[in-house]
């Protein structure tokens, strides 16, 4: 078996073969960066997709809670509608509904506008992160 090294070109099989590059290791996990047009020109680690999903947002201190929809989704975070609520400076707890599954995550506020709140995930189950990544990948897959 060939040993993997950082910088090595590779292919990721997700129903189709996508070109990527090995960028690092985290214990037994291999970190890959896609090198196709999904990733080119982005500064983000994860590709985003404008997928509207129902989400309940709650400030960790319990001072505010609102129900809204996601504006975009990625494995690293989401942008949600602000709906007039003040997200505050502390962490947010999010419950995103994907079909009949509840993705529960905790994140920190990265950006606030009059209409949107950008949240980076700080705690999310690996399976849920993979689910959101697969949604973004499916959105960008050529039809």
CORWO-V405357 format. One record per pair of residues at least 4 apart in sequence whose C-alpha atoms are under 6 Angstrom apart, sorted by the first residue. I is the first residue (numbers start at 1). J is the second residue. D is the distance in Angstrom with one decimal. If there is no record, write none. Layout:
i-><I,I>
j-><J,J>
d-><D,D>
//
This chain:
i-><6,6,6,7,7,7,8,8,9,10,10,11,11,11,11,12,12,13,19,20,20,20,21,21,22,23,23,24,25,25,25,46,46,47,48,48,48,49,49,49,50,50,51,52,52,52,53,53,54,54,54,55,55,55,55,55,56,56,56,56,57,57,57,57,58,58,58,58,59,59,60,60,68,69,69,70,70,71,71,72,72,73,74,74,75,75,75,76,76,77,77,77,78,79,79,80,80,81,81,82,82,82,91,91,92,92,93,93,94,94,95,95,96,96,97,97,103,105,105,106,106,106,107,107,107,107,108,108,109,109,110,110,111,111,112,112,134>
j-><22,23,24,21,22,23,21,22,21,20,21,17,18,19,20,17,18,17,35,33,34,35,32,33,32,31,32,31,29,30,31,74,75,74,73,74,136,72,73,136,71,72,72,69,70,71,69,70,69,96,97,67,68,69,95,96,66,67,94,95,65,66,93,94,64,65,92,93,64,92,91,92,81,80,81,79,80,79,80,78,79,78,132,133,129,132,133,120,121,119,120,121,119,117,118,116,117,115,116,115,116,117,107,108,106,107,105,106,104,105,103,104,102,103,101,102,128,123,124,121,122,123,119,120,121,122,119,120,118,119,118,119,117,118,116,117,138>
d-><5.1,5.1,5.5,5.9,5.2,5.7,5.6,5.4,4.4,5.2,5.4,6.0,5.4,4.7,5.5,5.5,5.1,4.5,5.6,5.3,4.2,4.8,5.5,5.3,4.6,5.7,5.5,5.1,5.8,4.7,5.6,6.0,6.0,5.9,5.4,4.7,5.9,5.3,5.4,5.0,5.7,4.1,5.3,5.6,4.9,5.7,5.2,5.2,4.6,5.9,5.5,5.9,5.5,5.3,5.4,4.3,5.8,4.4,5.7,5.2,5.6,5.4,5.9,4.7,5.9,4.3,5.7,5.1,5.5,4.6,5.7,5.4,5.8,5.8,6.0,5.7,4.3,5.3,5.3,5.7,5.3,4.7,5.8,5.8,5.0,5.2,4.7,5.9,5.6,5.4,4.3,4.9,5.4,5.6,4.3,5.6,5.4,5.8,4.6,5.1,4.7,5.7,5.6,4.7,5.7,5.4,5.9,4.5,5.7,5.3,5.5,4.6,5.7,5.0,5.8,4.7,5.9,5.6,4.6,5.9,5.7,5.0,5.8,5.2,4.1,4.8,5.5,5.5,5.9,4.7,5.4,5.5,5.7,4.8,5.9,4.6,6.0>
//
